[in-house]
Amino acid sequence: MQHARITRPSTPITDKAFVYRRSEATNVADTFARAREQLQAAAAPAPPKRSTRRTQAISRSPIAPVPLQLPIL
């Protein structure tokens, strides 16, 4: 059984950026659409990092994998 995830508002009531809106002025469909967009943006893969000379040198290093040999019993 999974426990309920604790969620908090993105802007606390004590923040100066908080603006109270009456329920009649709120469109729930827009709220859910915005939430879906935020979730998709968070789940999107990060852009690849730029390679530097150091990372290029590391990727070209001639290190070969060592084969694993188990003892015979």
C-alpha positions in Angstrom: 0.0 0.0 0.0 1.3 3.4 -0.9 1.0 6.4 1.3 -0.5 9.6 0.0 2.1 12.0 -1.4 2.2 15.3 0.6 1.8 18.2 -1.7 2.2 21.9 -0.9 1.1 25.0 -2.9 3.8 26.4 -5.1 3.4 29.9 -3.6 2.8 30.0 0.2 0.1 32.3 1.5 2.8 34.4 3.4 4.6 35.2 0.1 4.0 38.6 -1.4 3.5 37.0 -4.8 0.5 35.2 -3.5 -2.8 36.5 -5.0 -6.1 35.3 -3.7 -8.7 34.5 -6.4 -12.3 33.6 -5.8 -13.5 30.2 -7.0 -15.8 31.9 -9.6 -12.8 33.5 -11.3 -10.8 30.2 -11.5 -11.0 27.9 -14.6 -10.2 24.4 -13.4 -9.5 23.2 -17.0 -6.8 25.8 -17.4 -5.3 24.9 -14.0 -5.1 21.2 -15.0 -3.7 22.0 -18.5 -1.0 24.1 -16.9 -0.2 21.3 -14.4 0.1 18.8 -17.3 2.5 21.1 -19.1 4.6 21.5 -16.0 4.7 17.7 -15.5 5.7 17.1 -19.1 8.4 19.7 -18.9 9.8 18.1 -15.8 9.8 14.7 -17.4 11.4 15.8 -20.6 15.0 14.7 -21.0 17.7 17.3 -20.3 19.6 18.7 -23.3 23.0 17.0 -23.8 25.8 18.7 -22.0 28.5 20.4 -24.1 31.7 18.4 -24.3 34.9 20.0 -23.3 38.5 19.1 -24.1 38.8 17.3 -20.8 35.7 15.1 -21.4 36.8 14.4 -25.0 40.3 13.3 -23.7 38.6 11.1 -21.1 36.3 9.5 -23.6 39.3 8.7 -25.9 41.5 7.2 -23.2 42.6 3.6 -24.1 41.3 1.9 -20.9 40.1 -1.6 -21.7 37.6 -3.4 -19.6 39.2 -6.1 -17.3 37.5 -9.5 -17.8 36.2 -11.1 -14.7 37.7 -14.5 -13.9 36.0 -16.6 -11.3 37.9 -19.3 -9.4 37.0 -22.9 -10.3 36.0 -24.9 -7.3 
